[in-house]
Amino acid sequence: MRLDAVRAQRVLLDRPDGQSVFEPATLRLYHGRIEAIEPFEAETEGLVLQVPDSAYVVPGIVDTHVHINEPGRTDWEGYLSATEAAALGGATTLIDMPLNSIPPTTTVEHLRVKQKAATTELMVDVGFWGGAVPGNVPDLEPLWEAGVFGFKCFLSPSGVEEFPHLTSEEYVAALTEIARFDGLMIVHAEDPAVLDAAPAPPSRSYADFVMSRPDESELAAIRTVLDGARETGCRVHILHLSSAKALDLIKDARDEGLRLSVETCPHYLSFAAETIPDASPQFKCCPPIRDSGNREELWAALKAGIIDQIVSDHSPATPAEKNKGDGDLQQAWGGVSGLQVGFSAMAFEARRRNIPLASVSRWMSRNTADLVGLGNKGRIQVGADADLAIYDTNVEFRIEATRLAHKNPISAYDGLRYGGRVTRSIVRGNAIDVEHPDWRWGRQLIRGEVS
Ligand code: ZN
């Protein structure tokens, strides 16, 4: 359904001082873009979406950390199921991680395989990260030229054999190359030596799992990330920060002027290790969910601008993979499935903490769009893509894993109720009907090309 205008009492608009505030407005849309921002009462023609007074219009979520897994592990997730879940959850742009699909996105040839698999499957826009693995330094610039938004690497084992981690030396070599063409390196920061030294007995207890991946593992790896950035001048980004103990280190690096950004995830901001029941692999992720004090420190760091972004790190797997070891968290596949839930969860959790919805939007849309240079997304401005999410606090979100669009019905959020949910997404001016999400409006995004 192609809209000509959206009229609402609460549209998140930019003020001249750089703050964003909700104001009544009519957005006039044309050819997938916001053509004009007019007063609420402005006359309109054509198909106008009248948003309920209880709802907020925010920029569509730009989720830069999603594992779509197709091709190769399409039974874990795929382009169609992932982008449907995204559309239902308010995410209008996804950037796909270079692993758990087969092949991984570590050469241009592999990128082409993934782009081909995504053709005709997309309900929302999708771009791609490249991967930095041992031996592929010569592939990095061609991948960048082919349109990936940056490169992901691991400093410890990734969990899949076709995507090995980099040693510190290999990491610096990749950074040196990426700095040469002024690209971006995004890092899974856990330290292999610290992980190896930590106790990791078979156990169904989440506390035991946390002990096997201690805070110090994140700290040590982040030191490696920062040393490399300092040495090479490369722009770096720390993925899924879990440990609040690393915040001082990050703050000092920012004060020092390193080119650094940091993300965390809804599961670290929603849950606490001490309340996770035994044998609950739906909560297993790496790095792990830590305690409630840690969780509140992450919220404070977002407010203070030490953490920039919130992304889903949607990393699903089949029930067989998640239940491997029958509840033993060392054997279960690590990854939380939260693509469809993340924004509604964060909006609710923020409201409980008196944090404005505008801040949540900034962390999940504008700042992530800026990370990947998508200046036409993540904002409601004249000329920007008409990518919008409508979030209604009068509609309850009762989460049942079996009713989410994710391919596999396993969710850490199963059984939760949130006051408020995303009721509609608009992708480049096209309204997606939550009840009939059968339109495929998405496009593939190439770095440097306007969508
Ligand atoms: Zn991930």
Boltz pocket constraint, residues with backbone or C-beta under 6 A from the ligand:
constraints:
  - pocket:
      binder: B
      contacts: [[A, 65], [A, 67], [A, 97], [A, 313], [A, 314], [A, 315]]
      max_distance: 6.0
